[in-house]
Amino acid sequence: MPLYVGDYLGDTGHLTTAQHGAYLLLMMHYWRKGELPDDDRQLSKITKLPLKTWCDYRPILQDFFHDGWKHKRIDAELERMVRLSEKRAVAGQKGGLGSALARMKLENASRGRSQPTAIAQRVSSEALAGADHSHPHSHQNLSSRPAGDKEGAKSGTAPPAPKASKAISVSAELAAYVARKTS
């Protein structure tokens, strides 16, 4: 969760130490869950304050939120993270496809072949684009066969294309936010 210290201190100079703690705990909960409950008992638990103390602090802390318990700055940061994550996922898929094709070309060149193998022809760009490229060392070598597979080599048949996976590693906080926004 980004914290802009200058902005925070400029907006919260009137708070007591306990109110700072309560406000920061509310912001952290909001960041992780994407929302705050509108229930004083739950909010007192989130802020780790006795219910009576929470009820005394509520009007002061409520001023930092709008439309109940919505936080404009955190909502904007969460939306920015979603856009950035989507952008990085697309870039990663493009990079993964390019490196897979380059790897096949190098392997073919090292074997003295000028034409792509049947395997390279059979694997669609859709399958490669949808493949999980989240770990640089977890790829399978698409143009090699297990030792002793002479029948497949003679017939020119290829193993089935890898199953497409659209999984993208994201933080638990971002996943919870996206799930809440899409439901």
N, C-alpha and C positions, 0 to 999 in steps of 0.2 A: 504494500500500500504506500503510494508516494505521500510524503508529508512535506508540505511547503512551509518551512519553519517561519519565515518572515510573515507570510499570510496568516498562519495560525496564531502567532503571537500578537499580530496586529488586531485580530478579531476577538481574542480571548483575554486581553489584558485585565479585564474586570473580574475574572474568575478566581475563586480560591483554589488552593492546591487540590482539595478534595473534588471540587467541580471540574478541574482540569482532568483529573483521573477518570471521573465519570464520563466526561465528554469523549476522551480518547478511547475508553472501553466501548462506548456506543458506536464510535466511528469504526473501530476494529470489527465489532460484530456486524455492522452494516456492510463492511468491505467483504467479509467472509460469506455472509448469508444473502446479501443483496437487499435486505430489508430489516426493519425493526418491528417488533410487535407493538400494538397499541394497548398494552396491558401493563399497569403500574407494577404488579407483582413480578412479571417477567423482566421488566426494565430495571427494577431494583436488583434483581438477581444478576442481570448483565453488568450493571454498574458496581455490583458487590457492595451496595449500600443498604442499610436497614430501610424498610418501607417508608417509615416516617421521614427519614432524611431524604430519600428519593423524592417523596412528594413535595418537600420544601425546595429541592433543586430543580424539579421538573420545569417550572415556568422559565427559569433562566436558561436551561439547556434546550428547551423546546424552540427558543429563538434561533438556534443554529439550523433548524430543520424547517421544511415547508410541507404543506399538504399532509399534515399528520407527522409522520416520521420519515420523510424523504429528504435526502441530502444531495443537493444539486452538484457539488464538487465531486463527491464520490461517484455519483451516477455518471458524470462526464468521464471520469477516469476509467470506470468499468467499461463503458462503451468504447473508449479509446483502446483499451486492452483487447477487447473482442475484435475490433478492426485490425489491430496490429497482428494478433494471432492468426486471423484469417489470411492476411497478406503474407505472413511468414510461411504458412502452410502451403499456399500456392507456389511461392518461390521454392520451397523445399521439394515439392513435387516436380517442378520444372528442372531443378538441379539434379534430382534423382534420375529422371528420365535421361537427361544429357549424359550423366556419368555412366549409366547402364549401357547406353548406345556406344559411348567411347570405349568402354571396357570390352564390348563385343567386337568392335573394330580392331582393337589391339590384339585380342586373342586370335581373331581370324588372321590378322597379318602375321602373327608369330607362328601360325601353322602353315603359312604360305598360301593361304586362300585369298583369292581376290573377290569372290562373291560371298555374301552373307550366308551363313548356314541355314538349313531348314528351320532350325530352332529360332534363330533371329527373325526369320521371315514370319514365323507363326505367332510369335508373341506380339500382341497388338499394342499399340501405343496407349490404348485405354487401360490395359492391364498394368502397364508400367506406370502410368500416371496415377493410378489408384493404389499402387503398392505402398506399403509402409516403409518409408525411408527415414524413419526417426533415429535409427542407429547406423552409423557409417560402416560398421563391421558385420552387420547381420544379413547382408545380401546373400543370395544363392547364385552360384555360377550357372547361368542359364544355357551356356553353350557347351557345357561339359556333360559327359555321361558317366554313370558309375563304371568302375572297372569291370571288364568282362561283358559289357553290353554290346556285343558285336552285331546282334540281330537288328537292333535299332539303328546302328550306324549304317548297315547295309541297306535297310529298307528306306532310310531317309525320313523315318517317322520321328516325331518330336514328342517329348513328354508333355502332358497338359500344361497350359500356361498357369503361372501362379495365381492363386486366388487374390482378387483385388481387396484391399483393406483400406478403409478411409479413416482409420484411427489416427488422431493427432494428439500428442501428449500435451495436456493442459493442466494447470494447477486445479486443485480441488475448489478453490474459491471461484475461479473462472467458470468451471464446469457447473457449479451451483447457480451462478448468475445466469448463464446461458439457458440452463434447464428452466429456471424460473421465468425468464423472458419468453421462452418458446411454448410454455404450457398455458 
